[in-house]
């Protein structure tokens, strides 16, 4: 079974599918029942990136860029093309679908005849709405000219207009005069008859010759009305003469009879002669039947309904003005408004004015106001789909007076909207009722453009403004969605946002892959150069000796070297596994011991450079000259004190020597706040050494003074039988602090006796890929700890002083290793995280607390659809780069960044959840797509108050978006972290 078939089967088969569409990355199913779907089964299908169940039996399957082809394959499956519910999948979810669903919930869904009746009415008028709208705007123009005094009362037949204005007047009168013919055509077509036969039948009674028969008529009184009757066929058949122009009930009744008659004739007449006799017999029967019976009945029926409504209006215009707008929200979805439209036209023909359209305007503008409220919220929430729907619906309403796009596209889908609309209807109708009601001399669509067509323009304008803004403000302040619908919409937007970022990251990944191939080629050429350099061993040794003379070797890394690390503070040694923090105790950050201080001063255990110095004073990272990297973390969780009780003496980048003060602390302040004083002292690059152990002397006597040995570091043995560095002295026995003082050594406790002042061997960080298993860009601390930032990314251990060191080889060969190897000169070697067995740690881009990926409050992130990693709940306000690399995604809104690190890892940093909806408010972006960044460079600063006051979560996912290139990606920290501390461990494939 292929993937499309598996997807269809996993969601219950074609019979469970009511509707299927797709967006840029996801299949969107509308199901009959989504309760029994096994989400794990769906996500296990090849090509499926994730699945999201939603309310209302909706279900989304995340596919990615191939969604269109998968959609087409599903639609092409045989079961999707065969009967039953499968045919329903061809629906597009249009306004007609929404309308149909609404019908099924009301009486029209329970009574077939009622459903058919209102469909008949709606389809008789709907096709001619365009011509009616055009005519109504011409009417509005005429009304405006009359209001301004340019012409006389254009609606009064007694008014003499100039030929020019008479012609303009005819432009709208033609539509309404011939309206019966249009209705007859549409109604006949709806009922399955030849629409042109219906047109021809109705045209007979509209001929001038038919009306001229009135000169032979006698005047009679019927039901209180005077009528003209002509007796035909010897005086036996009375023919009532009416002006059928603008009438709509006679053509509707005519079509209702013609439709069944036409079908009957087609059944009883041979197909060979149907073309001749079906139209002939239809006209032979229907023309006299319409003229003598159906036409008059239609006129009387319309007049009766019109008179009934007029009676209500005459009795109380106040009640009528409120009643009509309150009924319209329920009449329009059921199609009950079409008869009222017919009565409006009849009123204008018989009375010369209409009294229904004014109150109807209150309903329309309450409807449009609710749509405007939805538009406002969709813009604020950056809901693109709803914004597009609401924009089109609002334009159709305000400019055209058409409520259907708003009603079927929005209002019937969200049950909370109707109460807000009814308030607007009531208030708009109330204003009109207090003002005594409104009339208009023409049939118009109630829009902004037709305001001048009403009798009392100020009253009408005030009433529709009240209706519009009351509904709009209620929707804006109280929303149109339930809490679940808002949460669901937010998740969908997050999915789309993440999909976009992931797609951009994938595109960048493809580009990076090409660069990797070029880098591999360069590396191959560099290897060839290295082989050539190896033939000049004597010259290499000489160069290495020169390098050793001018720069200190990293002696702790020399093969078999044993180096002692001194205590930075007086106190009691605590074995690492007894440190009261699992992140430290398990050796996740590094290996070493803890110190329970008796003193109050932390000093440097050796010569080196400060690479981490927190302003809070709780953690320091030192890169010793001998190649050992140390972390000294003063107390547990003391970062929470924010510097209270700490007096910092150094800054990042400072050079220190043995015994230099790093920080002084107030023990009482720390312990009174409830924090442990135990201070981990850790080697954070232990993988470069054979072993890192607690010094034997501390096992028998736990009390140490500053400078006493606490850790023993043993270097790895030489590779391939290579000898130790020529001229490297053996590590002398360690002297205690007291012995050092007695000997007159002012730097008491210089226990790292193999150290040499100065920097590492020149060129030791050049060339080639890192050795397998080496740590690339430097080891970052975890939990509450702080470690070194990005390191060299190369295996700079024994090679730093070896006779075959790359720097020496380059010196010996005069640069024989050509420029092909230059990509690895600084920072992490390109692709070093991808080297077989390599373990790389990613530092936190912001201070905060680590949140497990599964606990991130967004299923798209928490399920690992976008990538693998962790979340950070920030305490800081600055996002920095966790390593050296290139910006491949930088949203203008500042909420998301994609970085292609030089070591081959691709990262996505998404600042908060759904913060894209803020449109950049509260974000200060510092980088753009294509920029180069180094560790610690600021990407964005954010205003936490702005984000949280808008109701968005600040939890920031930090994700590896190319996880398939690695063996594993795991969480490396818990609790509080500071910028640069390790939060993710990435292990390369073997």
N, C-alpha and C positions, 0 to 999 in steps of 0.2 A: 504494500500500500504506500503510495507516494505521500509527500507532506500535505498537499491540499486536501486529499481524501482523509488523512489522519486528523487534520484540524476539524473538518466537518463532522467526522464521527465522534470526536472527543467532546463536542458541544451538543451532542444529542441527535445528530443527523439532520437531513434536509427538512424533515417534518417538524423539527423544533425551531426552524428559522422563519421568523416573520419578515425580517428585512435585513439586508446586508449592504453596507457601504464601506468606504475606506477613506482615510486621510493620507498624509504624507508618509506615515510610518506604521499605522495600525489598521487592522480590520475591525470594523464596528458592527457587531451583531445586535439586532433586536430580536430576542428570543421569546418563545411562548413561556419557557420556564428555565431559569438559569440556576436553580437551587441544587441540582444533582451533578454539576460539572466538577470533575476532578482536576483542580488547578495544576497539580504536579504533573498529571498526565499530559495536559496541554503544553506545559512548559518544557516537557521532555522531547517534544517533536522537533526534529531537525529543522533549523531555520526560524524557530519561534524564540524570541528574545524574552518574552514574558507575557503574562496574562493578568487582566484586571477585571474583577466582577463589579458591576455597578447596580444601583437600585433601578427599579422599573424593568427588570429582566433584560438589562443591557449588559453586553460583555465585549471586552476589547482584547484582541490578540495582537501583541506587539511583534512586528515582522522586521521593520527597518526599511531600508531603501528599496527592497524587492517587493514591497507590499502590493504594487499594482499588478505585477505578474502573478503573484499568489492569488490575488482577488480574481483575476481573469481565469486562472486555472480552476478555482472553486466554482465560479459561475458556469464553467464549461462541463462540470461533472454531470453525468446523465441524471442522477437523482435530483439535481437542482433544476433540471429542465422538465421534469415530469410532474404533472398534476399536484394536487394537494397544496400543502404550504409552500412547495417549491416555487410555485408561480408567484407567491408573495414576495419572494426574494428579489424579484425584478423591480419592486417598488423603490422609489427614490427618496421616500420620506418627505415629499413635498407638502405644500399647504393643503392640497386635496386629501392627502393621507391623514393629516391632523384633523381635518374637518370630518372625514369619514369616521375616525375613531371617536370623535366627539358625538357624532350622531348615534353611534351604537350605545352610548351611555344614557341617552335620553329616550323619550317615547318613540322617536322616529326609528330607533333601533329595534323596538319591540313590535311595531305595527308596520307591516310592509306597505300597505296602501298609503299610510301617512308619509312614509319616507318617499314613495314614488311621487306623491302629489307635490311635495315641496321641492323635490328635484326638478319636476316639470316646470314649476314656477321659476325657480332659479335659472335653469338653462334657457328659458324663454327670454330672459332679460340680460343675462350675463354677457352674451356676445355683443350687445349693442351699448354696453357701458361707455365705450370709448367715444362713440358719436354723441351720447348724452352728455358726457363730460365736456366735449368740445363745444356743444351748444350752450351749456350752462355758463361757460366762460364768456361767450359772446353776449349772453343775457346780462352777465355782470357788467360788461363794458357798457351796454346800453343803459343799465341802471345807474352806473357811475356818471354817464353823460347827463342823464336826467336829473340826478342829484346836484350836479354842478351847474345846471341851468343851460347847458349847451343845446339840449333839445327839450321838447315838451314831455308830457306823460306818455312815454312810448308804449305802455301797456294798455292804454285806453284806445279802443278802436276809433273813437271819435276824434282823436288827435291827428292833425294833418302834419305829416313828416315830409321833408324834401325828398326827391327821388333818391339821393345818395343814402340817406338814412333809411328810407324804405327798403333799399337793396340790402343794407347791413341787417335790417330787421328780418328780412326773408332768410338770411343765412342760418338763423336758429329756428325760425318757425317751420322750415322744411322738415327738420328732424322730428319735431313733435307732431306735425300734421300727418306725416307718413309713418308714424310710429306703429299704427295697427298692421301695416304691411310687414314691417320688420319683426314684430312679435309673431305674426301669423307664420312667417317663414321659419323662425326658430322653434316655435311650438310644434309645428308640423314635423319638422326634422327630428325633434326630440321623441315624438311618438311613432316614428318609423314610416311616416308618409312622405311622399314626394313634396319637399318644401315649396317648390314652385307652384304646385297645385294649390296649396294653402294660400300662397301669395296671390294667385289669380282669383281665387274665390273671394278673398277679402277686398281685392281691388275693385270688384264689381260694385260694391256698395259705397265705394269712395269716388266713383266717377262723377264728374260734374253733371252728366246726364241723369244719374240716379237722383241726385239732389234736386234737379230741375223738375222731377215728377211732382215735387211739392206744390206746383202751381195748380195741379188738378186735385189737390187733397182737400178733405173736409177736416174741420177742427173738432177734436173730441177731448173730453176730460177723463183722465185715467189716473187713479190714486192721487188725486190732487194736482196732477200736472197736465198741461195741455199738450196734445200730440197731434201730428198731421197724418191722416190715413188716406191712402188711395186704394180704391177698390178695383181689382183686376179680374180678368177672365169672367166678364159678364157681371161683375159686382159681387161675385161669390167669395173672393179671397181678398181680405184687407191687407194692404202693405203699409207698414209704418215707416215714415220717412224721418231719418235722423241724419245729422251731420256726424259721420263716424270718424272724422279727423281727431287724432289724439286719444281715441278710445282704446283701451287695452283689454277689457273684459270680453267684448265680442270675439276678437280673434282667439283668445284663450279657449273659450267655449267651442268655437268652430273647430279648432285643432283637436280638441278632446273628442269630438265626434268623427272627424276626418281620419284620425289615426286608426281606430278599430275598423272603420269602413274600408279603408285602403288595404289593410291586411286581409280582410274577408274577401274582397274582390280578387286579390292575388291568389287566394286559395282555390276559388271556384272557377276562375278563368284559366284556360290553357296557357302555359308559358309562351306558346308560339304567337299568341295574339295579345299578350298582356300589355305590350308597349302601346297598343292603340286603344284598347277597350278599358283598361284600368283607369287611365287619366280621364277618358271621356265620361265613363259612368260616375266617377268620383265628382267631376264638375257638374254633371247633370243632376246629381242628387244634392250636392252640398250648396250650390249657388242659390237655388230657391229656398232651401232649408235655412240658410244663413240669413237671407233677405227677409223672409217671412217670420221666422221664429227665433233662431239663435241670436241674431243681431239685437232685436228688441230686448230679449231676456238678458243679454249681457249689459245693455244700457241700464235696464231697471235694477239689476243686481248691484252694479257699481253705484248707482244713485242711492240705493238703500243703505249700503255700507257708509257712503259719504255722509248721508243725512244723519246716520246714527252717531258718527264721530262729531259732526257739527253740533248735534244736540248736546253732547257732553261739553264741548267747548263753549257753546252759548250759555249753558247752565253755570259753568265755573271755569273761566280761562285759567284761574290759579291752579285748580286741581289738574286740568288738562296739561298745563305746562310742566308739572312735576311728574304726572303719570307716564307720559310718552317717553321721556329719557330714562325713566326707571325700568320700563318694559323692554326697550330696545336691546339692552345687553343680552337678554334671553331670547328675543325674537330673531335676531340676526343669525346666530348659529343654527337655528332650526329652519331658516328661510322664511319665517313668518312676516318679514318686512316687505316682501315683494308685493303682496296685496295692498299694503299701505302706500307704496310707491305709485301703484295704479290709481289709488284714491286721490293722491296729491295731484296727479295729472287731470283727473276728472274734476276736482275742485276748481282748478285753474280754468278749465273749459266752461264749467257751469256757473261758478261763482265769480270768476275773474281774479281770484286770489286763493292762496292756500294757507292754512293755519297749523299744519303738522310739521313743516320743515324747520320752523324756529326751535321748538322743543327737541326735534331730532338733532339739531346742531349741538345742543348741550351734551347729548350722548356722544356724538362724534368727537368733540373736543376733549371730553373726559377720557375717551379711548386713546386719543392722540397724546394726551398728557401722560398717561401711564406708559406709553411707548417711549416718550421723551425721558421719563425716569429710568426706564430700563437702559436706554442709550447712555445716559449719564453713568450708571453703574458699570456698564460694560466697558466704557472708556477708562474709568477709574481702575477696574480690575483687569484691564488689558485682555478682555474676552473678545477675540477677533471675530469669531463666528456670530455671537450675539450682536456685536457692534454692527456688523454688516447687515444682519436681519433688521435690526431696529432702525438703522439709517434709512434703508429703502422703505420700510413701512411708514416712518414718520414723514418722509418726503411725499409719499403717495397720499398721506392723510392731509397734511397742511396745505399742499398745493392742489390736490385733486379731490379731497373730500372722501376718499375711499378708505373704509375701515377694515376690509377683509385681510390685507396683509398683516395689519397689527393683530387682528383677532385670531386668525388661523396660524400665523407665524410665531406668535408670542403668548397672547393672553390665555388661550385655551390650554396651553401647555403648563402653565403655572397657576395653581389654584389660589394663591395669595393675591393675585392681581385684581380679581373681580371685586372684592370688598372695597378696594381703593377706587376703582372706577365708579362704583355705585355712589360713593360719597361725592365724587365730582358731578355725576349725573343729577343727584339731588340738589346740590348747591346751585348748579347752573340753571336747572328748572325753577328753583325757588326764586332766583333773581328775575327770571322772565315772568313768573307768576305775579310777583310783587309789582312788576312794571306794567301789568295788564295784558301780557301776551304779545305775540308777533305774527305778522303775515308777510307773504311775498307774492308778487304778481307773476312769478315764473317758476318753473321747476329747475332747481339748481342743486349742485352738489355742495354741501356745507363745508367750505374750505376757507382759508384766509382770503382767497381771491374773490369770493362771492359775498363777502360781508356787505358791500353796498346794495345788494339785491333785496335787503329786508327793509320793512317799513320804518322801524325805529333803530337806526344804525347804532347809536350809542348804547342802547339797552342790550342789543344783540351782542355787541363787542364785549361789554362788561360780563355778560352771562357766560360766554364761551371762554373768556379769560379766567373766570372763577373756576369753571369746570376743568379747564386744562391744568392750571397751576395747582389746584388742590389735589388732583390725582397724581400729578408729577411729584409733588413734594412728599406725599404719603409713600409712594414707591421708593423715592430716594432715601427717606429716613427709616422706613421699616422694611425695605427690600421686597423683592418679589419671589424670593426663594426661601425654602426651609433651610434649617441649619445643615441638614444632610445634603441638600442640593448645592449649597454654597461650598461645603467641604469637597463634594464630588467634583464640582467645576474647578476648584483649586487644584485638585490632584490631576485632572486632565490637562490643565494648563502647565503644570509642572512636568508632566510627561512630554508634552509638546516641546517645552523649553529644553528639557534634558535631551530629547531626541535631536533637536537642532544642534545643541552643543556637541553631542556625541557624533552626529553626522559630520560636523566640521572637524572634529578630532580625528575621525576615521579618514577623511580626505587628507588631512595633514599627515596622518600615519602613512598613507600611500606615498606621499612625497618624501617622508622621512625614510621609508624603506628604500627608495631609490638612492637616497644619500648614504644609507647604510651599505648598499652594494658598492657604491663608489669608495666608501671608507674601507670596505673589505679588500678592494683592489689595491688601495693605497697601503693597507697593512701588509698585503702580500709582497709588495715592492719593498716595504720597510724590512720585512723578514729577509729578503734577498740581500739587502744592504747589510743587515746584521750578520749574515753568514760571511759576507766578504770581510766584515770588520773582525770576525773571529779568527781569521787567518793572520792577523797582526797582533798576536798575543803579547809579544814582548813590548810593543809600543803601547798597548793597552795598559799593561802593568805599570809602565813608567808614567803614563798619564794619570793612573789611579793614585800613584804615590804622590804626584804633584798635587792632585786634588785634595788628598788627605792632608798635605802640608799646609794648604791655604784655607781649608775649611774643615770644621769638626765633623768627624764621621758620626753616623747614628749608631753609636757603639752598642746600644742595647739590642740592636737588630743583627749584629755580627753573629755568624754561626756559633752556637754553643755558649754565647756570652751569658753571664749571670749578673743581673743588676738588682740592687736593693733600692727600695723606695722608702723614704723617711716619713714619719708622722708629721702632719702639718700643725698638730696641736697636742698639748698635754692631755692625757686621759687614759681610759681603760679600753683595750682592744676588744671588739665584739666580733665573733665569727660572722661571715657574710650571711649565712643562713639564719642568724638570729636577729638580723636587722628587721625592725617592725614595719616593713613595707614589702609586699611580695614582689614588686617590680625590681627592687634592689636585691632582695634575698634570693631570688631565683637566678640572678646573674643576667637578667635581661638587658640591663644597661651596660654592665661590664663586670669584671672580676676584681676582688680586693677584699677589704675588711671594713668594719665600722669602728668609729671611735666615739666613746661616751666621754665628752670633754670634761676636764677639771679646770682648764684654763679658759680664757675668753678671747684668744687671738689665733687666727688662722694664718699660717705663713706658707710660703712656697717651699715645696720639698726639693726643688732643684732649679737649675737655670733653664729658662725657656721663654715662651711667649704666651700671653693671655689671649685665648681665642674665644672665651665666653666669660663675661662679667655682668651678671644681672644687676640692674639698678636696685633690686630688692635686697641684694647682698646675700642671698641664700645659696647661690651656686656659682662655681668657677670652673672653667675648663682651661687646662694648661697643656700646651704642646712643648714637652721637654726637648732639649737639644739632642738628647740621646735617642729620640724616636718614640718614646713612650707618651701616650696621651692620657691625661688624668682628669677625672671629675672629682671635685670636692663639694659635697652637698651638705650644707650646714643645717642639721636637723631634718625632721620629716614633716612635709606639708607646710614648711615655714614660708613658702611663697605667699600663703594667704595673709601673712602679716604686712605685705606690701612695703617692706623696708623698715618697718617699726622695730627698733632694737638692734639695727645693723649700721655700722659705720664703715662704708666701703672705701678702700684705699687705692684701688687699681681700676683700670678701664680696659675694654677690649682693645687688643693691639699693643698693649704695653709689654716691654721686656722686663723680666724679673730674674733675680738671682736667688740662690738658696737663702732662706730666712727672711726674705722681704715680706712685709705684712700685706696680706690680701684684704682682710676684714676683721674688725673687732665687733663682738656681739654682747648683748646684755642678756645673760642667761635667765634672769628673773622675768624679764618681759616675755621671753619665749615660753618658759615653763608655765607662767601664770595664764598664758593663752591656751594651755592644754596640749602643746606640741612636744614631741620627743626631741631631745637634744642629740641623739645618736647621729653621727656624721659619717655617711658612707664616703670612703676614699677608694676610687675605682679606676682600674685600667680600662679605658673604653675602646682600645684597639687590640683586644686579646687574641684575635685570630692571626695576628702577625707573629705570635710567639708560641713556643712549644708548651709553656705552662705559666700560669700566674697563681701563686699560692700565698697563704698567710705565712709570714716569716716564722721559722721554728722557735726563735727566742721568745715570741709573744705567747706561745702555747703554754709555757711554764710560768711566765710572769706577765700578766695582762697589763700592768701599769707601764705607760711609756711617757717619755718626755719629747718635746719637739726635736726632731732630727733622728730619734731612734727608729731602727728598721721595723717596718710593719708588713711589707709585701716583698716577695722575691719573684723576679721575672726572669725566666729562662728563655733564651732565643732558640729558634729552630736549628736543627743540625744542618750542615752544608748540603747543598744539592749536588748530586752526581759526583760525590767524592771531592768536591772543591775544598780547598784549605781555607782556614780562617783568614781574615784580612791581614796581609803582611804588615808587621809593625804595630799591630793592635795589642796593647799590653793585656795581660790577664787581669780579671777583676780582682782587686785587692780585697783583703778581709775588711769587713765593715767595722768602723769604730763607733762606739757609743757616743752619745752627746757629751758625757762627762769626760771621756778620753779626748775628745776633740778639743774641749776647753782647756784641759790640762796641757795639751800639746801646743797651745797658743793659736789654735785655728779659730779665727774670728767668725767663720761661717760654721757654727756648731751644727753637727748633724748632717754634713754634706754626704749623705749615705749613698747617693747615686755616684759612687766613686769611679765608675767607668765613664762618666760624662766628660765631654770636652767642650769648652766654651765656644760660642759661635753658632754657625748654621750648618745645615746638612751638606753632604757632598755635592759640589756643583754638577748639575746635569743628572742627579739621581732621580729626578722626577720627569725625565724626558722619555719619550719614545714608547711605542708598543702598547699592547693591550695589557690590562692587569692580569696578574697570575690568577688562575682559577681559584675561586674561593675567597679572593681578597675582598676587602670591604670597599665598596665604591659609593660615590661621594660620602665622606666620613661617617662614622658611627654616631647616631644621634641618641640622646638619652631618652628614657621613657618615664611614664608616670609623672611624678612630681619633679623628676630630676632634669638636669640640663647637661648636655654633652657638647662635643665639638661640632662645629658646623661642617659644611662640605669640605672634605679633605682632598687629597690629591687624586684619589681614584686609581692609583697605580700600586703595584706590589713594590713598595719602596723599602723592603726589609733588607735582607742581606745584600741585595743588589746595590744598595747605596754605597757600599764600600768594597764590593767584590771586584777582583781584577777584570771581570768581564762585564762590569756595570755599563749600562747603555751610554751614560755620559762619558765614561772613559773611552768607550769604543768610538764615540763621535770625535773626541779629541784626537784619538789616534789616527782615524781615517780622514781627518780634515773635513768632516761632514759627509762621509761616504753614505750614510743613511740619508737618502735624498728627501726632497720636500714632500714626498708621498706620505711620510710619517708625521707630518706637522700637525695633523688633526688632533694628535694626542699630547701636544706639548703642555697645555695648561688645563687645569680642572680635571674632571673625570674624562677618561678616554672614551671616545665615541662608542656607544654600545656596550660599555663595560658591565652594565647590569645584566646583559644578555650572555656574558661569558659563562660557560658551563660550570655550574655549582656556585656561582657568585651569589653572595647575600648582601643585599643593599637595604639600607634603612632610609626612610623618608621622614624628614623633620616636619614638625607642625608649622603651618604658615601663620598661626595666630595663637596668642595666649588664650587658654580656656580649659575646659574639662572634656575629656575624651568620651564620646558616645558610641557604643557599638553600632555597626551598620544596621543591624536588624531593628534597632530602636530609633532610627531616623524617621521622623513622622511624615514619610512620603513613600508609598509602596514602590514607586519607580526607582528610588534610590535604595530603599531597604532591601529590596529583592535582588539587588545586584544587576539590574537590567542595564544600567549605564556603565557600571564598572565596580570594582571591589576596593574596599578601604574602610574608612571610619568617618564618623561625624565629630565635629568640634563645636561645643557650646561656648562661644567666645566670652572672655572677660576683657580682652583688649578691643581696640577699634581699628587695627591696622592689619591688613593681609599682606604678607611678604612672600617672596619666592622661596620655595624649599630647596632650590638647587639652581645650578647654571643651566640655561637652555634658551629656548625661543618661544615667544608668545604665539600660539596658533589660534586661540580664541580669546577675544577681548570684547565683551558686550558693552555697547555705549551706556547701557543702564547700570553697569558696574557690578552686576549680580553674579557673573560667572566668568571664569578664566580657564583656558586650556593651555598647558605648558608642555612642550616637547623637551624633556631634559636631555642633556648631552649624553647621559649614560644609557639612553634608550627607553626610559620609562616615560609614558605619557600620562599627565595628570589633569584632572578636572577639579577645580575649586569652585564650589557653588555657594555663594554667601547668602545663607538663610534659605527659607522655603517660601516659594511663590513671590519672592521679592522683585521679580521681573515686573510685577504689577505696579510697583512704585514709579516706574518710568525714569529711574535714575535719581529720584529725590532721596537725599540722605547719603549719596555715594559720591566720592571724589576720586575719579579714576586717574591713575598715574602712568599707565602703559597703553600701548595700542598693538593691534595684531601685527606680527612681523618683528617686534622689538626683541633685542637680546637682553636677557636679565641674568644677574648673578645672585648667589645666595644672599638673602636678606633684602634684596631690592623691594621697594614698596610697590605693590600692584594696585591697591585701592585702600582708601580710608572711608569708614562708614560711621553714620550717626545712629547708634543703637536706639536712642530714644525715639527717633523718627520711625524706625522700622517696627519696634515693638508697639508703639502707639497706634500703628496702622493694623495691628493684630497679627503680624507675621512672626513665625518662629525664627530665632536667630541661629538655630543649629545648622552648621556649615559642613556639608559632605566634602571630604577630600578623597578622591577616587582615582585608582589606576584604571585607565580606560582601554589599555591593551593587555588585559590579563592573560589572554591565551598564549602570549609569548613567554610566560613564566610558569614554573612548576607550582608555586604557591604565592598567595598574597594574604598576609595575616595581620591582625591587630597586634601592635607591639607595645601598647601603653594603656594604662588605666588612670582615672583620676585627673588631677590638674597637670597641665603641661605649659611650657613657655615656648615662644618661637624658636624653632630649631630642634626642639626635643623630638626624639623618634616616636612616631605614631604608627607607622606601617613598616612591616618587614617584607621585602620582595626577594624570593629565592628563584634563581635561574634554573632552567632545565639542565639535566646532566648531558 
